[in-house]
Amino acid sequence: MAFRYQGVTVFPSDRLYSSVGACGTNDPSDVAKVQQLIAAVQYGFLTGRHLNVTGQCDFATIEAIRWYQSLLNMSPSGIISPVDVAFIEALHRMGPYWRPANTQGTLRVEQGQFTFDNEGCDYLPAVPPFRQHKYPYFSRILHWPQTPYSGVTIGRGFDMGNRSRGEIYSTLKYAGSEDYKAELCSRAANLKGRSCVSFIETYGPMVGEITHQQQVNLFNISFKTYVSSAERIYSRVSPRGLPWAFVEQKVKDVFYDTLYQGNTAAGKMAEIISQGKKAELVKWLNSVRPNKDARRDVARIAWLQ
């Protein structure tokens, strides 16, 4: 049975009883535990280095410890002690055979349910090699929407292509993500296009799934920005049109949704909405425009009618 130590889950089979690494006690049984954990989390694949499980703390073992400490944004001291349980838990949860299966949880959000429902699905298995089926994507793992202007994404549309490392890390942590997942995801800052594919192949299995609640929290945090932007854009573009307070909620939902997907013609759309004629909005959604998502526009029109 696992137990908690300073807020971290520790699995007895992985518990260290002495320090391992540079200038450590290096009891063979503890060294072997660390070597087994490291070998199980793609160290050879990620670095091209081979680590034998010998129970002997050699240079290769110390370098492997340093490599994962750096990866997890820890001081690369090359030594871990029995109190460094966060390091052990991170390795444990990165392992391909131990990752928890989040099979149920909430799929309801505070605002933007239409956008949330259309930004992904929750019924495809998150298993290696993390190759996604066609749209919509299983959203609780790293994925890439396969457009040149999209970045590595997790959850229902949390695109990291235009975000800094600090923003990614802090937002994921606020949503309830584990430290190591937030740190690994932050490395996707500003990545776009095909470079996202190699990132996901490398880090996808290590990040694994986020929970349903983390996904909801992440969406709620992000979506508030688009709600504020929508009202600001509308008020600036349409001061004499239909007041924002009287715009139908479903029309607002569609406007939010287009902004969430990077609407570059938001001003024009706001002008059409201000006329109060839903038929004109449907006509605009059916028109050809930059970065048009035809599949999504069909869903938007159905939502309006």
C-alpha positions in Angstrom: 0.0 0.0 0.0 1.3 3.5 -0.8 1.7 6.1 1.9 1.9 9.9 2.0 5.1 11.7 2.9 5.0 15.6 3.0 2.1 15.5 0.5 3.8 13.0 -1.9 2.7 9.5 -2.6 5.4 6.9 -1.9 5.2 3.3 -3.0 7.0 0.9 -0.5 8.7 -1.1 -3.2 10.4 2.1 -4.4 11.3 3.5 -1.0 15.0 4.2 -0.4 16.7 3.4 2.9 20.0 5.1 2.0 21.4 7.7 -0.4 22.2 6.8 -3.9 24.6 8.6 -6.3 27.7 10.7 -6.0 29.2 10.3 -2.5 26.1 8.4 -1.4 25.8 5.3 0.8 24.9 3.3 -2.3 23.5 0.2 -0.7 23.2 -2.3 -3.7 19.4 -2.9 -3.2 18.7 0.9 -3.2 21.0 1.5 -6.2 19.2 -1.3 -8.1 15.8 0.3 -7.3 16.9 3.6 -8.8 18.5 1.9 -11.8 15.3 -0.1 -12.5 13.1 3.0 -12.3 15.4 5.0 -14.6 15.6 2.2 -17.1 11.7 1.9 -17.2 11.2 5.6 -18.1 12.8 5.6 -21.6 16.3 6.8 -20.4 18.0 4.8 -23.2 15.5 6.1 -25.8 15.8 9.7 -24.7 19.6 9.9 -24.3 21.0 7.0 -26.4 22.8 5.8 -23.2 22.4 2.3 -21.8 22.0 1.8 -18.0 22.5 -1.7 -16.6 20.7 -2.7 -13.5 23.7 -4.0 -11.5 23.2 -2.6 -8.0 26.6 -0.8 -8.4 26.6 3.0 -8.4 28.9 3.7 -11.3 29.4 6.9 -13.4 26.6 6.0 -15.7 24.1 5.8 -12.8 25.2 9.1 -11.4 24.9 10.7 -14.9 21.4 9.2 -15.3 20.3 10.7 -11.9 21.7 14.1 -12.9 19.9 13.9 -16.2 16.5 13.3 -14.6 17.2 15.9 -11.9 17.8 18.5 -14.7 14.7 17.3 -16.6 12.6 17.8 -13.5 14.1 21.2 -12.8 15.9 20.0 -9.7 19.5 20.7 -8.8 21.6 18.2 -10.7 23.6 17.0 -7.7 23.8 13.4 -8.9 22.6 12.1 -5.5 19.2 11.3 -4.1 18.4 10.5 -0.5 15.5 8.8 1.2 13.8 12.2 1.7 13.8 13.0 -2.0 10.5 11.3 -2.4 9.3 13.7 -5.1 12.0 12.5 -7.4 11.0 8.8 -6.8 7.3 9.6 -7.3 8.0 11.4 -10.6 10.0 8.4 -11.9 7.3 6.1 -10.7 4.5 7.9 -12.4 6.5 8.3 -15.7 6.8 4.5 -16.0 4.7 3.0 -18.8 3.2 0.3 -16.6 2.3 2.2 -13.5 0.4 5.2 -14.9 -3.1 5.5 -13.3 -6.0 5.0 -15.7 -8.4 8.0 -15.2 -11.5 6.3 -16.5 -14.2 8.6 -15.1 -14.6 12.2 -13.9 -16.4 15.4 -14.5 -16.8 16.8 -18.0 -18.8 19.9 -17.0 -17.2 23.4 -17.0 -18.2 26.8 -15.6 -18.5 28.5 -18.9 -18.0 27.5 -22.6 -19.5 24.1 -22.5 -19.9 24.2 -26.3 -16.2 24.9 -26.8 -15.1 22.3 -24.2 -17.2 19.6 -25.8 -15.8 20.3 -29.3 -12.2 20.6 -28.3 -11.6 16.9 -27.7 -13.1 13.7 -26.5 -12.6 11.3 -23.6 -13.0 7.9 -25.1 -9.7 7.1 -26.8 -7.1 5.1 -24.8 -3.9 7.0 -23.8 -1.3 4.4 -24.6 2.1 4.4 -26.2 3.1 5.4 -28.9 0.7 8.3 -28.3 -0.4 8.4 -32.0 -3.7 10.1 -32.1 -6.7 9.0 -34.1 -8.3 11.6 -36.3 -10.1 14.6 -34.9 -11.5 15.0 -32.3 -8.5 14.1 -30.1 -8.3 12.3 -26.8 -7.6 15.4 -24.9 -6.1 14.4 -21.6 -2.7 13.6 -23.1 -0.3 15.8 -25.1 -1.4 16.1 -28.7 -1.0 18.4 -31.7 -4.0 19.6 -33.8 -1.9 19.2 -37.0 -2.1 22.8 -38.2 1.0 25.0 -38.8 -0.1 27.6 -36.3 -0.9 25.2 -33.5 1.4 24.1 -30.8 1.6 21.2 -28.4 -1.8 21.0 -26.6 -3.1 19.3 -23.5 -6.6 19.3 -22.2 -9.4 20.9 -24.1 -7.4 23.4 -26.2 -4.6 24.5 -23.8 -2.3 25.3 -26.7 1.3 26.0 -25.5 2.5 27.3 -28.9 2.1 31.0 -27.8 2.9 30.6 -24.1 6.0 31.1 -22.1 7.5 28.4 -19.9 6.6 30.3 -16.8 2.9 30.7 -17.9 2.6 27.0 -18.8 4.2 25.8 -15.6 2.2 28.1 -13.3 -1.2 27.5 -15.1 -0.8 23.7 -15.0 0.2 23.9 -11.3 -2.8 26.1 -10.5 -5.0 23.5 -12.3 -3.7 20.8 -10.0 -1.0 19.2 -12.1 2.0 17.4 -10.6 5.3 19.4 -10.5 7.1 17.1 -13.0 4.2 17.2 -15.5 4.1 21.0 -15.4 7.8 21.2 -15.8 7.9 18.8 -18.7 5.0 20.5 -20.5 6.6 23.9 -20.0 9.4 22.7 -22.4 6.8 22.9 -25.2 6.7 26.8 -24.9 6.6 28.4 -28.3 6.8 25.2 -30.3 4.6 25.0 -33.4 4.1 22.9 -36.5 5.9 19.6 -37.1 8.4 20.2 -34.3 5.5 19.3 -32.0 5.4 15.7 -33.2 8.9 14.9 -32.0 8.2 16.6 -28.7 5.1 14.5 -28.1 6.9 11.3 -29.1 9.6 12.1 -26.5 7.6 13.6 -23.6 4.1 12.2 -24.2 4.7 8.9 -22.5 6.4 10.6 -19.6 3.6 13.2 -19.0 0.9 10.6 -19.5 -2.7 11.6 -18.7 -4.0 14.5 -16.7 -7.1 13.8 -14.7 -10.6 14.9 -15.6 -10.7 17.5 -12.8 -7.3 18.9 -13.9 -8.6 19.2 -17.5 -11.7 21.0 -16.3 -9.7 23.3 -14.0 -7.3 24.1 -16.9 -10.1 25.0 -19.2 -11.9 27.2 -16.6 -8.7 29.1 -16.0 -8.0 29.6 -19.7 -11.5 30.3 -20.9 -12.1 33.4 -18.7 -9.6 35.3 -20.8 -11.7 34.7 -24.0 -14.9 35.7 -22.3 -13.4 39.1 -21.3 -11.9 39.5 -24.7 -15.2 38.9 -26.4 -17.0 41.6 -24.5 -14.1 44.1 -25.0 -13.9 43.5 -28.8 -17.7 43.7 -29.1 -18.0 46.9 -27.1 -15.2 48.6 -29.2 -16.5 47.6 -32.6 -20.3 47.9 -32.1 -21.0 50.8 -29.7 -24.3 51.6 -31.4 -25.5 48.1 -32.1 -27.3 45.6 -29.9 -26.0 45.9 -26.3 -23.8 43.0 -25.3 -26.1 42.2 -22.4 -28.9 41.5 -24.9 -26.9 39.2 -27.2 -28.3 35.7 -27.1 -26.2 33.3 -25.0 -25.8 30.8 -27.8 -24.5 33.6 -30.0 -22.0 34.5 -27.3 -21.0 30.9 -27.0 -20.1 30.8 -30.7 -18.2 34.1 -30.5 -16.2 32.8 -27.6 -15.5 29.6 -29.5 -14.1 31.4 -32.5 -11.8 33.4 -30.3 -10.7 30.3 -28.6 -9.6 29.0 -32.0 -7.8 32.2 -32.9 -10.4 34.2 -34.8 -8.5 36.7 -36.9 -11.8 38.4 -38.1 -13.3 39.0 -34.7 -14.1 42.6 -35.4 -16.1 41.7 -38.5 -18.0 39.0 -36.6 -18.8 41.4 -33.8 -20.3 43.8 -36.3 -22.5 41.1 -37.7 -23.6 40.0 -34.2 -24.5 43.6 -33.3 -27.1 43.6 -36.0 -29.1 41.0 -34.0 -29.8 38.9 -37.1 -28.8 35.3 -36.6 -29.3 34.4 -40.3 -26.4 36.9 -41.1 -24.2 35.2 -38.6 -24.9 31.8 -40.1 -24.1 33.2 -43.5 -20.8 34.5 -42.3 -19.9 31.2 -40.7 -20.6 29.5 -44.0 -18.3 31.9 -45.8 -14.7 31.3 -46.8 -12.2 33.0 -44.4 -8.7 32.6 -43.1 -8.0 29.6 -40.9 -11.6 28.4 -41.3 -12.4 25.1 -39.5 -15.3 23.8 -41.6 -16.1 20.9 -39.2 -16.3 23.3 -36.3 -18.5 25.8 -38.2 -21.0 23.0 -38.9 -21.2 22.4 -35.1 -21.5 26.2 -34.5 -24.4 26.6 -36.9 -26.2 23.6 -35.4 -25.7 25.1 -31.9 -27.3 28.3 -33.1 -30.4 26.7 -34.6 
